[in-house]
């Protein structure tokens, strides 16, 4: 287990303390249970398929003479910034 510090407002702390007292448990145990229940309700969505990523393919670029830019990016940048291009 990891130790952490959590600050509660007075009203919340008193409610937690009362619940812990009634259940004969520690405040920490009550908080851990409530956090676990909270995570169980809002299950984290796991992205597995390309269509789950709605932003994929949202943009486009003009590759023009440096197509495919993914392979010829150095040449494209050299032209933009005026540096001499390296030829293969």
PyMOL Python script that loads the backbone (N, CA, C, O; Angstrom):
from pymol import cmd

cmd.read_pdbstr("""\
ATOM      1  N   UNK A   1       0.832  -1.182   0.000  1.00  0.00           N
ATOM      2  CA  UNK A   1       0.000   0.000   0.000  1.00  0.00           C
ATOM      3  C   UNK A   1       0.872   1.238   0.000  1.00  0.00           C
ATOM      4  O   UNK A   1       1.983   1.232   0.529  1.00  0.00           O
ATOM      5  N   UNK A   2       0.359   2.293  -0.595  1.00  0.00           N
ATOM      6  CA  UNK A   2       1.033   3.586  -0.617  1.00  0.00           C
ATOM      7  C   UNK A   2       0.330   4.534   0.343  1.00  0.00           C
ATOM      8  O   UNK A   2      -0.894   4.519   0.466  1.00  0.00           O
ATOM      9  N   UNK A   3       1.098   5.335   1.001  1.00  0.00           N
ATOM     10  CA  UNK A   3       0.549   6.324   1.929  1.00  0.00           C
ATOM     11  C   UNK A   3       0.404   7.655   1.201  1.00  0.00           C
ATOM     12  O   UNK A   3       1.271   8.042   0.418  1.00  0.00           O
ATOM     13  N   UNK A   4      -0.697   8.350   1.465  1.00  0.00           N
ATOM     14  CA  UNK A   4      -0.931   9.657   0.863  1.00  0.00           C
ATOM     15  C   UNK A   4      -1.656  10.547   1.871  1.00  0.00           C
ATOM     16  O   UNK A   4      -2.196  10.071   2.869  1.00  0.00           O
ATOM     17  N   UNK A   5      -1.653  11.821   1.591  1.00  0.00           N
ATOM     18  CA  UNK A   5      -2.327  12.784   2.458  1.00  0.00           C
ATOM     19  C   UNK A   5      -3.481  13.393   1.682  1.00  0.00           C
ATOM     20  O   UNK A   5      -3.299  13.892   0.571  1.00  0.00           O
ATOM     21  N   UNK A   6      -4.668  13.351   2.269  1.00  0.00           N
ATOM     22  CA  UNK A   6      -5.860  13.929   1.641  1.00  0.00           C
ATOM     23  C   UNK A   6      -6.466  14.911   2.633  1.00  0.00           C
ATOM     24  O   UNK A   6      -6.574  14.625   3.825  1.00  0.00           O
ATOM     25  N   UNK A   7      -6.857  16.062   2.126  1.00  0.00           N
ATOM     26  CA  UNK A   7      -7.490  17.050   2.993  1.00  0.00           C
ATOM     27  C   UNK A   7      -8.972  17.129   2.673  1.00  0.00           C
ATOM     28  O   UNK A   7      -9.358  17.256   1.512  1.00  0.00           O
ATOM     29  N   UNK A   8      -9.805  17.051   3.714  1.00  0.00           N
ATOM     30  CA  UNK A   8     -11.253  17.133   3.570  1.00  0.00           C
ATOM     31  C   UNK A   8     -11.750  18.387   4.264  1.00  0.00           C
ATOM     32  O   UNK A   8     -11.136  18.869   5.216  1.00  0.00           O
ATOM     33  N   UNK A   9     -12.870  18.911   3.779  1.00  0.00           N
ATOM     34  CA  UNK A   9     -13.494  20.003   4.531  1.00  0.00           C
ATOM     35  C   UNK A   9     -14.077  19.398   5.804  1.00  0.00           C
ATOM     36  O   UNK A   9     -14.236  18.181   5.910  1.00  0.00           O
ATOM     37  N   UNK A  10     -14.392  20.252   6.761  1.00  0.00           N
ATOM     38  CA  UNK A  10     -14.844  19.797   8.078  1.00  0.00           C
ATOM     39  C   UNK A  10     -16.071  18.893   8.006  1.00  0.00           C
ATOM     40  O   UNK A  10     -16.132  17.869   8.686  1.00  0.00           O
ATOM     41  N   UNK A  11     -17.041  19.269   7.187  1.00  0.00           N
ATOM     42  CA  UNK A  11     -18.289  18.502   7.085  1.00  0.00           C
ATOM     43  C   UNK A  11     -18.029  17.094   6.541  1.00  0.00           C
ATOM     44  O   UNK A  11     -18.561  16.117   7.069  1.00  0.00           O
ATOM     45  N   UNK A  12     -17.220  16.989   5.499  1.00  0.00           N
ATOM     46  CA  UNK A  12     -16.905  15.680   4.913  1.00  0.00           C
ATOM     47  C   UNK A  12     -16.152  14.815   5.906  1.00  0.00           C
ATOM     48  O   UNK A  12     -16.433  13.625   6.045  1.00  0.00           O
ATOM     49  N   UNK A  13     -15.193  15.418   6.596  1.00  0.00           N
ATOM     50  CA  UNK A  13     -14.422  14.668   7.588  1.00  0.00           C
ATOM     51  C   UNK A  13     -15.333  14.108   8.686  1.00  0.00           C
ATOM     52  O   UNK A  13     -15.194  12.952   9.086  1.00  0.00           O
ATOM     53  N   UNK A  14     -16.250  14.925   9.161  1.00  0.00           N
ATOM     54  CA  UNK A  14     -17.158  14.459  10.218  1.00  0.00           C
ATOM     55  C   UNK A  14     -18.051  13.316   9.739  1.00  0.00           C
ATOM     56  O   UNK A  14     -18.322  12.378  10.490  1.00  0.00           O
ATOM     57  N   UNK A  15     -18.506  13.395   8.493  1.00  0.00           N
ATOM     58  CA  UNK A  15     -19.317  12.300   7.927  1.00  0.00           C
ATOM     59  C   UNK A  15     -18.500  11.012   7.824  1.00  0.00           C
ATOM     60  O   UNK A  15     -18.985   9.932   8.159  1.00  0.00           O
ATOM     61  N   UNK A  16     -17.257  11.139   7.358  1.00  0.00           N
ATOM     62  CA  UNK A  16     -16.385   9.966   7.251  1.00  0.00           C
ATOM     63  C   UNK A  16     -16.116   9.371   8.633  1.00  0.00           C
ATOM     64  O   UNK A  16     -16.154   8.154   8.815  1.00  0.00           O
ATOM     65  N   UNK A  17     -15.848  10.232   9.588  1.00  0.00           N
ATOM     66  CA  UNK A  17     -15.561   9.782  10.945  1.00  0.00           C
ATOM     67  C   UNK A  17     -16.769   9.057  11.548  1.00  0.00           C
ATOM     68  O   UNK A  17     -16.622   8.024  12.200  1.00  0.00           O
ATOM     69  N   UNK A  18     -17.953   9.609  11.322  1.00  0.00           N
ATOM     70  CA  UNK A  18     -19.179   8.983  11.847  1.00  0.00           C
ATOM     71  C   UNK A  18     -19.405   7.619  11.197  1.00  0.00           C
ATOM     72  O   UNK A  18     -19.730   6.650  11.883  1.00  0.00           O
ATOM     73  N   UNK A  19     -19.232   7.542   9.877  1.00  0.00           N
ATOM     74  CA  UNK A  19     -19.413   6.273   9.161  1.00  0.00           C
ATOM     75  C   UNK A  19     -18.411   5.229   9.659  1.00  0.00           C
ATOM     76  O   UNK A  19     -18.771   4.074   9.884  1.00  0.00           O
ATOM     77  N   UNK A  20     -17.165   5.639   9.828  1.00  0.00           N
ATOM     78  CA  UNK A  20     -16.132   4.724  10.314  1.00  0.00           C
ATOM     79  C   UNK A  20     -16.473   4.226  11.723  1.00  0.00           C
ATOM     80  O   UNK A  20     -16.315   3.043  12.025  1.00  0.00           O
ATOM     81  N   UNK A  21     -16.934   5.125  12.567  1.00  0.00           N
ATOM     82  CA  UNK A  21     -17.315   4.749  13.935  1.00  0.00           C
ATOM     83  C   UNK A  21     -18.460   3.742  13.932  1.00  0.00           C
ATOM     84  O   UNK A  21     -18.420   2.736  14.640  1.00  0.00           O
ATOM     85  N   UNK A  22     -19.483   4.027  13.125  1.00  0.00           N
ATOM     86  CA  UNK A  22     -20.653   3.142  13.067  1.00  0.00           C
ATOM     87  C   UNK A  22     -20.292   1.755  12.557  1.00  0.00           C
ATOM     88  O   UNK A  22     -20.852   0.758  13.012  1.00  0.00           O
ATOM     89  N   UNK A  23     -19.357   1.688  11.613  1.00  0.00           N
ATOM     90  CA  UNK A  23     -18.960   0.406  11.019  1.00  0.00           C
ATOM     91  C   UNK A  23     -17.778  -0.237  11.755  1.00  0.00           C
ATOM     92  O   UNK A  23     -17.309  -1.310  11.377  1.00  0.00           O
ATOM     93  N   UNK A  24     -17.303   0.438  12.815  1.00  0.00           N
ATOM     94  CA  UNK A  24     -16.150  -0.046  13.589  1.00  0.00           C
ATOM     95  C   UNK A  24     -14.949  -0.311  12.677  1.00  0.00           C
ATOM     96  O   UNK A  24     -14.305  -1.358  12.740  1.00  0.00           O
ATOM     97  N   UNK A  25     -14.679   0.678  11.833  1.00  0.00           N
ATOM     98  CA  UNK A  25     -13.550   0.600  10.902  1.00  0.00           C
ATOM     99  C   UNK A  25     -12.775   1.904  10.961  1.00  0.00           C
ATOM    100  O   UNK A  25     -13.228   2.881  11.559  1.00  0.00           O
ATOM    101  N   UNK A  26     -11.603   1.914  10.338  1.00  0.00           N
ATOM    102  CA  UNK A  26     -10.819   3.151  10.285  1.00  0.00           C
ATOM    103  C   UNK A  26     -11.353   4.057   9.172  1.00  0.00           C
ATOM    104  O   UNK A  26     -12.001   3.600   8.230  1.00  0.00           O
ATOM    105  N   UNK A  27     -11.067   5.334   9.308  1.00  0.00           N
ATOM    106  CA  UNK A  27     -11.446   6.283   8.258  1.00  0.00           C
ATOM    107  C   UNK A  27     -10.756   5.891   6.950  1.00  0.00           C
ATOM    108  O   UNK A  27     -11.354   5.991   5.879  1.00  0.00           O
ATOM    109  N   UNK A  28      -9.517   5.450   7.035  1.00  0.00           N
ATOM    110  CA  UNK A  28      -8.774   5.035   5.840  1.00  0.00           C
ATOM    111  C   UNK A  28      -9.477   3.898   5.105  1.00  0.00           C
ATOM    112  O   UNK A  28      -9.570   3.907   3.877  1.00  0.00           O
ATOM    113  N   UNK A  29      -9.969   2.923   5.859  1.00  0.00           N
ATOM    114  CA  UNK A  29     -10.664   1.789   5.242  1.00  0.00           C
ATOM    115  C   UNK A  29     -11.938   2.249   4.539  1.00  0.00           C
ATOM    116  O   UNK A  29     -12.261   1.773   3.451  1.00  0.00           O
ATOM    117  N   UNK A  30     -12.658   3.176   5.168  1.00  0.00           N
ATOM    118  CA  UNK A  30     -13.889   3.706   4.564  1.00  0.00           C
ATOM    119  C   UNK A  30     -13.561   4.450   3.274  1.00  0.00           C
ATOM    120  O   UNK A  30     -14.239   4.271   2.262  1.00  0.00           O
ATOM    121  N   UNK A  31     -12.520   5.287   3.308  1.00  0.00           N
ATOM    122  CA  UNK A  31     -12.139   6.052   2.113  1.00  0.00           C
ATOM    123  C   UNK A  31     -11.691   5.112   0.999  1.00  0.00           C
ATOM    124  O   UNK A  31     -12.082   5.301  -0.152  1.00  0.00           O
ATOM    125  N   UNK A  32     -10.870   4.093   1.319  1.00  0.00           N
ATOM    126  CA  UNK A  32     -10.425   3.140   0.293  1.00  0.00           C
ATOM    127  C   UNK A  32     -11.613   2.455  -0.376  1.00  0.00           C
ATOM    128  O   UNK A  32     -11.644   2.304  -1.597  1.00  0.00           O
ATOM    129  N   UNK A  33     -12.591   2.043   0.433  1.00  0.00           N
ATOM    130  CA  UNK A  33     -13.776   1.379  -0.121  1.00  0.00           C
ATOM    131  C   UNK A  33     -14.552   2.322  -1.047  1.00  0.00           C
ATOM    132  O   UNK A  33     -14.980   1.921  -2.129  1.00  0.00           O
ATOM    133  N   UNK A  34     -14.727   3.564  -0.622  1.00  0.00           N
ATOM    134  CA  UNK A  34     -15.476   4.529  -1.434  1.00  0.00           C
ATOM    135  C   UNK A  34     -14.745   4.824  -2.754  1.00  0.00           C
ATOM    136  O   UNK A  34     -15.376   4.946  -3.803  1.00  0.00           O
ATOM    137  N   UNK A  35     -13.438   4.935  -2.693  1.00  0.00           N
ATOM    138  CA  UNK A  35     -12.660   5.182  -3.916  1.00  0.00           C
ATOM    139  C   UNK A  35     -12.772   3.991  -4.859  1.00  0.00           C
ATOM    140  O   UNK A  35     -12.965   4.167  -6.062  1.00  0.00           O
ATOM    141  N   UNK A  36     -12.652   2.778  -4.319  1.00  0.00           N
ATOM    142  CA  UNK A  36     -12.798   1.576  -5.155  1.00  0.00           C
ATOM    143  C   UNK A  36     -14.167   1.525  -5.828  1.00  0.00           C
ATOM    144  O   UNK A  36     -14.269   1.213  -7.015  1.00  0.00           O
ATOM    145  N   UNK A  37     -15.211   1.830  -5.072  1.00  0.00           N
ATOM    146  CA  UNK A  37     -16.560   1.832  -5.650  1.00  0.00           C
ATOM    147  C   UNK A  37     -16.690   2.898  -6.727  1.00  0.00           C
ATOM    148  O   UNK A  37     -17.341   2.676  -7.748  1.00  0.00           O
ATOM    149  N   UNK A  38     -16.079   4.042  -6.507  1.00  0.00           N
ATOM    150  CA  UNK A  38     -16.116   5.117  -7.506  1.00  0.00           C
ATOM    151  C   UNK A  38     -15.448   4.712  -8.803  1.00  0.00           C
ATOM    152  O   UNK A  38     -15.955   5.015  -9.884  1.00  0.00           O
ATOM    153  N   UNK A  39     -14.313   4.030  -8.710  1.00  0.00           N
ATOM    154  CA  UNK A  39     -13.627   3.568  -9.920  1.00  0.00           C
ATOM    155  C   UNK A  39     -14.420   2.477 -10.625  1.00  0.00           C
ATOM    156  O   UNK A  39     -14.406   2.406 -11.854  1.00  0.00           O
ATOM    157  N   UNK A  40     -15.104   1.635  -9.879  1.00  0.00           N
ATOM    158  CA  UNK A  40     -15.879   0.548 -10.475  1.00  0.00           C
ATOM    159  C   UNK A  40     -17.059   1.091 -11.284  1.00  0.00           C
ATOM    160  O   UNK A  40     -17.425   0.513 -12.307  1.00  0.00           O
ATOM    161  N   UNK A  41     -17.652   2.193 -10.834  1.00  0.00           N
ATOM    162  CA  UNK A  41     -18.790   2.776 -11.540  1.00  0.00           C
ATOM    163  C   UNK A  41     -18.385   3.379 -12.875  1.00  0.00           C
ATOM    164  O   UNK A  41     -19.069   3.183 -13.879  1.00  0.00           O
ATOM    165  N   UNK A  42     -17.292   4.102 -12.894  1.00  0.00           N
ATOM    166  CA  UNK A  42     -16.852   4.778 -14.111  1.00  0.00           C
ATOM    167  C   UNK A  42     -15.673   4.058 -14.720  1.00  0.00           C
ATOM    168  O   UNK A  42     -14.551   4.564 -14.718  1.00  0.00           O
ATOM    169  N   UNK A  43     -15.932   2.878 -15.239  1.00  0.00           N
ATOM    170  CA  UNK A  43     -14.844   2.076 -15.801  1.00  0.00           C
ATOM    171  C   UNK A  43     -14.117   2.854 -16.883  1.00  0.00           C
ATOM    172  O   UNK A  43     -14.735   3.541 -17.696  1.00  0.00           O
ATOM    173  N   UNK A  44     -12.811   2.739 -16.881  1.00  0.00           N
ATOM    174  CA  UNK A  44     -11.969   3.435 -17.845  1.00  0.00           C
ATOM    175  C   UNK A  44     -12.082   2.748 -19.197  1.00  0.00           C
ATOM    176  O   UNK A  44     -11.941   1.530 -19.302  1.00  0.00           O
ATOM    177  N   UNK A  45     -12.341   3.549 -20.238  1.00  0.00           N
ATOM    178  CA  UNK A  45     -12.481   2.989 -21.576  1.00  0.00           C
ATOM    179  C   UNK A  45     -11.097   2.683 -22.135  1.00  0.00           C
ATOM    180  O   UNK A  45     -10.196   3.520 -22.102  1.00  0.00           O
ATOM    181  N   UNK A  46     -10.951   1.482 -22.643  1.00  0.00           N
ATOM    182  CA  UNK A  46      -9.694   1.094 -23.273  1.00  0.00           C
ATOM    183  C   UNK A  46      -9.853   1.198 -24.775  1.00  0.00           C
ATOM    184  O   UNK A  46     -10.762   0.611 -25.363  1.00  0.00           O
ATOM    185  N   UNK A  47      -8.956   1.953 -25.386  1.00  0.00           N
ATOM    186  CA  UNK A  47      -8.987   2.117 -26.834  1.00  0.00           C
ATOM    187  C   UNK A  47      -8.241   0.958 -27.476  1.00  0.00           C
ATOM    188  O   UNK A  47      -7.089   0.677 -27.143  1.00  0.00           O
ATOM    189  N   UNK A  48      -8.917   0.295 -28.399  1.00  0.00           N
ATOM    190  CA  UNK A  48      -8.299  -0.865 -29.032  1.00  0.00           C
ATOM    191  C   UNK A  48      -8.329  -0.800 -30.549  1.00  0.00           C
ATOM    192  O   UNK A  48      -7.458  -1.371 -31.207  1.00  0.00           O
ATOM    193  N   UNK A  49      -9.306  -0.122 -31.113  1.00  0.00           N
ATOM    194  CA  UNK A  49      -9.469  -0.104 -32.555  1.00  0.00           C
ATOM    195  C   UNK A  49      -9.208   1.297 -33.103  1.00  0.00           C
ATOM    196  O   UNK A  49      -9.376   2.288 -32.392  1.00  0.00           O
ATOM    197  N   UNK A  50      -8.799   1.374 -34.357  1.00  0.00           N
ATOM    198  CA  UNK A  50      -8.507   2.663 -34.978  1.00  0.00           C
ATOM    199  C   UNK A  50      -9.713   3.586 -34.932  1.00  0.00           C
ATOM    200  O   UNK A  50      -9.545   4.789 -34.735  1.00  0.00           O
ATOM    201  N   UNK A  51     -10.917   3.070 -35.105  1.00  0.00           N
ATOM    202  CA  UNK A  51     -12.100   3.932 -35.090  1.00  0.00           C
ATOM    203  C   UNK A  51     -12.371   4.514 -33.700  1.00  0.00           C
ATOM    204  O   UNK A  51     -13.143   5.464 -33.571  1.00  0.00           O
ATOM    205  N   UNK A  52     -11.740   3.950 -32.654  1.00  0.00           N
ATOM    206  CA  UNK A  52     -11.872   4.517 -31.315  1.00  0.00           C
ATOM    207  C   UNK A  52     -11.127   5.848 -31.193  1.00  0.00           C
ATOM    208  O   UNK A  52     -11.421   6.647 -30.304  1.00  0.00           O
ATOM    209  N   UNK A  53     -10.178   6.082 -32.071  1.00  0.00           N
ATOM    210  CA  UNK A  53      -9.409   7.321 -32.076  1.00  0.00           C
ATOM    211  C   UNK A  53      -9.984   8.242 -33.144  1.00  0.00           C
ATOM    212  O   UNK A  53      -9.517   8.243 -34.283  1.00  0.00           O
ATOM    213  N   UNK A  54     -10.987   9.018 -32.783  1.00  0.00           N
ATOM    214  CA  UNK A  54     -11.711   9.841 -33.755  1.00  0.00           C
ATOM    215  C   UNK A  54     -10.837  10.893 -34.413  1.00  0.00           C
ATOM    216  O   UNK A  54     -11.172  11.382 -35.492  1.00  0.00           O
ATOM    217  N   UNK A  55      -9.730  11.250 -33.792  1.00  0.00           N
ATOM    218  CA  UNK A  55      -8.876  12.296 -34.336  1.00  0.00           C
ATOM    219  C   UNK A  55      -7.917  11.793 -35.414  1.00  0.00           C
ATOM    220  O   UNK A  55      -7.313  12.607 -36.112  1.00  0.00           O
ATOM    221  N   UNK A  56      -7.761  10.490 -35.569  1.00  0.00           N
ATOM    222  CA  UNK A  56      -6.849   9.951 -36.568  1.00  0.00           C
ATOM    223  C   UNK A  56      -7.338  10.317 -37.961  1.00  0.00           C
ATOM    224  O   UNK A  56      -8.493  10.068 -38.308  1.00  0.00           O
ATOM    225  N   UNK A  57      -6.476  10.894 -38.738  1.00  0.00           N
ATOM    226  CA  UNK A  57      -6.817  11.281 -40.101  1.00  0.00           C
ATOM    227  C   UNK A  57      -7.578  12.588 -40.180  1.00  0.00           C
ATOM    228  O   UNK A  57      -8.098  12.929 -41.242  1.00  0.00           O
ATOM    229  N   UNK A  58      -7.658  13.327 -39.088  1.00  0.00           N
ATOM    230  CA  UNK A  58      -8.422  14.569 -39.074  1.00  0.00           C
ATOM    231  C   UNK A  58      -7.727  15.677 -39.858  1.00  0.00           C
ATOM    232  O   UNK A  58      -8.384  16.597 -40.345  1.00  0.00           O
ATOM    233  N   UNK A  59      -6.429  15.596 -39.979  1.00  0.00           N
ATOM    234  CA  UNK A  59      -5.686  16.640 -40.686  1.00  0.00           C
ATOM    235  C   UNK A  59      -5.131  16.123 -42.002  1.00  0.00           C
ATOM    236  O   UNK A  59      -5.140  14.922 -42.275  1.00  0.00           O
ATOM    237  N   UNK A  60      -4.656  17.041 -42.797  1.00  0.00           N
ATOM    238  CA  UNK A  60      -4.007  16.647 -44.043  1.00  0.00           C
ATOM    239  C   UNK A  60      -2.889  17.634 -44.322  1.00  0.00           C
ATOM    240  O   UNK A  60      -2.877  18.738 -43.776  1.00  0.00           O
ATOM    241  N   UNK A  61      -1.962  17.245 -45.159  1.00  0.00           N
ATOM    242  CA  UNK A  61      -0.850  18.127 -45.495  1.00  0.00           C
ATOM    243  C   UNK A  61      -0.626  18.129 -46.993  1.00  0.00           C
ATOM    244  O   UNK A  61      -0.969  17.176 -47.693  1.00  0.00           O
ATOM    245  N   UNK A  62      -0.046  19.215 -47.469  1.00  0.00           N
ATOM    246  CA  UNK A  62       0.321  19.314 -48.883  1.00  0.00           C
ATOM    247  C   UNK A  62       1.760  18.838 -48.997  1.00  0.00           C
ATOM    248  O   UNK A  62       2.691  19.563 -48.643  1.00  0.00           O
ATOM    249  N   UNK A  63       1.938  17.636 -49.485  1.00  0.00           N
ATOM    250  CA  UNK A  63       3.283  17.078 -49.541  1.00  0.00           C
ATOM    251  C   UNK A  63       4.026  17.498 -50.808  1.00  0.00           C
ATOM    252  O   UNK A  63       5.256  17.530 -50.825  1.00  0.00           O
ATOM    253  N   UNK A  64       3.308  17.809 -51.831  1.00  0.00           N
ATOM    254  CA  UNK A  64       3.845  18.284 -53.105  1.00  0.00           C
ATOM    255  C   UNK A  64       5.079  17.523 -53.547  1.00  0.00           C
ATOM    256  O   UNK A  64       5.051  16.294 -53.615  1.00  0.00           O
ATOM    257  N   UNK A  65       6.151  18.219 -53.848  1.00  0.00           N
ATOM    258  CA  UNK A  65       7.314  17.565 -54.459  1.00  0.00           C
ATOM    259  C   UNK A  65       8.125  16.703 -53.498  1.00  0.00           C
ATOM    260  O   UNK A  65       8.999  15.954 -53.936  1.00  0.00           O
ATOM    261  N   UNK A  66       7.858  16.790 -52.213  1.00  0.00           N
ATOM    262  CA  UNK A  66       8.618  15.992 -51.254  1.00  0.00           C
ATOM    263  C   UNK A  66       7.862  14.749 -50.783  1.00  0.00           C
ATOM    264  O   UNK A  66       8.190  14.176 -49.744  1.00  0.00           O
ATOM    265  N   UNK A  67       6.874  14.344 -51.534  1.00  0.00           N
ATOM    266  CA  UNK A  67       6.103  13.161 -51.160  1.00  0.00           C
ATOM    267  C   UNK A  67       6.972  11.919 -51.267  1.00  0.00           C
ATOM    268  O   UNK A  67       7.736  11.792 -52.224  1.00  0.00           O
ATOM    269  N   UNK A  68       6.881  11.031 -50.347  1.00  0.00           N
ATOM    270  CA  UNK A  68       6.232  11.110 -49.044  1.00  0.00           C
ATOM    271  C   UNK A  68       7.118  11.885 -48.057  1.00  0.00           C
ATOM    272  O   UNK A  68       8.299  11.579 -47.893  1.00  0.00           O
ATOM    273  N   UNK A  69       6.535  12.877 -47.413  1.00  0.00           N
ATOM    274  CA  UNK A  69       7.279  13.723 -46.482  1.00  0.00           C
ATOM    275  C   UNK A  69       7.822  12.909 -45.311  1.00  0.00           C
ATOM    276  O   UNK A  69       8.851  13.264 -44.735  1.00  0.00           O
ATOM    277  N   UNK A  70       7.144  11.828 -44.956  1.00  0.00           N
ATOM    278  CA  UNK A  70       7.627  11.000 -43.847  1.00  0.00           C
ATOM    279  C   UNK A  70       9.019  10.445 -44.122  1.00  0.00           C
ATOM    280  O   UNK A  70       9.763  10.135 -43.192  1.00  0.00           O
ATOM    281  N   UNK A  71       9.371  10.321 -45.402  1.00  0.00           N
ATOM    282  CA  UNK A  71      10.698   9.821 -45.765  1.00  0.00           C
ATOM    283  C   UNK A  71      11.642  10.934 -46.203  1.00  0.00           C
ATOM    284  O   UNK A  71      12.861  10.777 -46.134  1.00  0.00           O
ATOM    285  N   UNK A  72      11.091  12.051 -46.651  1.00  0.00           N
ATOM    286  CA  UNK A  72      11.937  13.120 -47.210  1.00  0.00           C
ATOM    287  C   UNK A  72      11.834  14.418 -46.401  1.00  0.00           C
ATOM    288  O   UNK A  72      11.965  15.509 -46.956  1.00  0.00           O
ATOM    289  N   UNK A  73      11.603  14.299 -45.113  1.00  0.00           N
ATOM    290  CA  UNK A  73      11.419  15.473 -44.260  1.00  0.00           C
ATOM    291  C   UNK A  73      12.654  16.357 -44.187  1.00  0.00           C
ATOM    292  O   UNK A  73      12.532  17.579 -44.100  1.00  0.00           O
ATOM    293  N   UNK A  74      13.843  15.760 -44.223  1.00  0.00           N
ATOM    294  CA  UNK A  74      15.063  16.576 -44.161  1.00  0.00           C
ATOM    295  C   UNK A  74      15.159  17.513 -45.366  1.00  0.00           C
ATOM    296  O   UNK A  74      15.532  18.679 -45.231  1.00  0.00           O
ATOM    297  N   UNK A  75      14.821  16.997 -46.526  1.00  0.00           N
ATOM    298  CA  UNK A  75      14.856  17.837 -47.734  1.00  0.00           C
ATOM    299  C   UNK A  75      13.832  18.970 -47.654  1.00  0.00           C
ATOM    300  O   UNK A  75      14.125  20.106 -48.026  1.00  0.00           O
ATOM    301  N   UNK A  76      12.634  18.656 -47.168  1.00  0.00           N
ATOM    302  CA  UNK A  76      11.586  19.670 -47.059  1.00  0.00           C
ATOM    303  C   UNK A  76      12.001  20.761 -46.072  1.00  0.00           C
ATOM    304  O   UNK A  76      11.801  21.945 -46.345  1.00  0.00           O
ATOM    305  N   UNK A  77      12.563  20.389 -44.953  1.00  0.00           N
ATOM    306  CA  UNK A  77      13.012  21.382 -43.974  1.00  0.00           C
ATOM    307  C   UNK A  77      14.179  22.199 -44.501  1.00  0.00           C
ATOM    308  O   UNK A  77      14.264  23.401 -44.251  1.00  0.00           O
ATOM    309  N   UNK A  78      15.076  21.550 -45.228  1.00  0.00           N
ATOM    310  CA  UNK A  78      16.212  22.276 -45.799  1.00  0.00           C
ATOM    311  C   UNK A  78      15.733  23.358 -46.762  1.00  0.00           C
ATOM    312  O   UNK A  78      16.293  24.454 -46.794  1.00  0.00           O
ATOM    313  N   UNK A  79      14.714  23.060 -47.535  1.00  0.00           N
ATOM    314  CA  UNK A  79      14.199  24.058 -48.465  1.00  0.00           C
ATOM    315  C   UNK A  79      13.526  25.213 -47.713  1.00  0.00           C
ATOM    316  O   UNK A  79      13.697  26.379 -48.069  1.00  0.00           O
ATOM    317  N   UNK A  80      12.783  24.883 -46.702  1.00  0.00           N
ATOM    318  CA  UNK A  80      12.103  25.920 -45.928  1.00  0.00           C
ATOM    319  C   UNK A  80      13.105  26.863 -45.267  1.00  0.00           C
ATOM    320  O   UNK A  80      12.920  28.080 -45.288  1.00  0.00           O
ATOM    321  N   UNK A  81      14.154  26.311 -44.686  1.00  0.00           N
ATOM    322  CA  UNK A  81      15.111  27.118 -43.943  1.00  0.00           C
ATOM    323  C   UNK A  81      16.330  27.531 -44.766  1.00  0.00           C
ATOM    324  O   UNK A  81      17.232  28.177 -44.233  1.00  0.00           O
ATOM    325  N   UNK A  82      16.379  27.179 -46.039  1.00  0.00           N
ATOM    326  CA  UNK A  82      17.428  27.637 -46.932  1.00  0.00           C
ATOM    327  C   UNK A  82      18.751  26.914 -46.807  1.00  0.00           C
ATOM    328  O   UNK A  82      19.757  27.381 -47.341  1.00  0.00           O
ATOM    329  N   UNK A  83      18.778  25.799 -46.123  1.00  0.00           N
ATOM    330  CA  UNK A  83      20.018  25.033 -45.991  1.00  0.00           C
ATOM    331  C   UNK A  83      20.192  24.145 -47.225  1.00  0.00           C
ATOM    332  O   UNK A  83      19.206  23.755 -47.851  1.00  0.00           O
ATOM    333  N   UNK A  84      21.427  23.828 -47.573  1.00  0.00           N
ATOM    334  CA  UNK A  84      21.643  22.948 -48.725  1.00  0.00           C
ATOM    335  C   UNK A  84      21.096  21.551 -48.443  1.00  0.00           C
ATOM    336  O   UNK A  84      21.238  21.034 -47.335  1.00  0.00           O
ATOM    337  N   UNK A  85      20.473  20.948 -49.449  1.00  0.00           N
ATOM    338  CA  UNK A  85      19.896  19.606 -49.303  1.00  0.00           C
ATOM    339  C   UNK A  85      20.944  18.544 -49.554  1.00  0.00           C
ATOM    340  O   UNK A  85      21.848  18.699 -50.376  1.00  0.00           O
ATOM    341  N   UNK A  86      20.790  17.472 -48.823  1.00  0.00           N
ATOM    342  CA  UNK A  86      21.645  16.314 -49.039  1.00  0.00           C
ATOM    343  C   UNK A  86      20.968  15.402 -50.032  1.00  0.00           C
ATOM    344  O   UNK A  86      19.789  15.086 -49.869  1.00  0.00           O
ATOM    345  N   UNK A  87      21.653  14.986 -51.022  1.00  0.00           N
ATOM    346  CA  UNK A  87      21.105  14.068 -52.034  1.00  0.00           C
ATOM    347  C   UNK A  87      21.607  12.670 -51.752  1.00  0.00           C
ATOM    348  O   UNK A  87      22.750  12.472 -51.342  1.00  0.00           O
ATOM    349  N   UNK A  88      20.742  11.712 -51.975  1.00  0.00           N
ATOM    350  CA  UNK A  88      21.127  10.300 -51.808  1.00  0.00           C
ATOM    351  C   UNK A  88      21.541   9.719 -53.114  1.00  0.00           C
ATOM    352  O   UNK A  88      21.900   8.543 -53.181  1.00  0.00           O
TER     353      UNK A  88
END
""", "prot")
cmd.dss("prot")
cmd.show_as("cartoon", "prot")
cmd.util.cbc("prot")
cmd.orient("prot")
